[in-house]
């Protein structure tokens, strides 16, 4: 089911790319080049799809599943944080009462600026 390069084995999207990054601090991090990935509980984009944020364009390069227990500080840096613990605390603040379960799987969407 995981597919780092294409979409042939991916299930249908559960949402649209316009909803992939919507929180202002995250939008600012993406535009500044600090945030290069977003993890969501559903699949919001296909590889090659373009995300537009405040006039800036970003292309989705990879979409794949990952468990929360697999997260490393390097993954947290993709999200714009220094450590997994910092990232975890932010996510839990967005979703009060949500447990952080190592086996829980999320969709990773990695992206980069479009070179125009």
Buried (B, 14 or more C-beta within 10 A) or exposed (E): EEBEEEBEEBEEBEBEBEEBBEEEEBBBBBBEEBBBBBBBEEBBBBBEBEBEBEEEEBBBBBBBBBEBEEBEEEBBBBBBBEEBEBBBEBBEEEEEEEEBEEEEBBBBBBBEEEEE
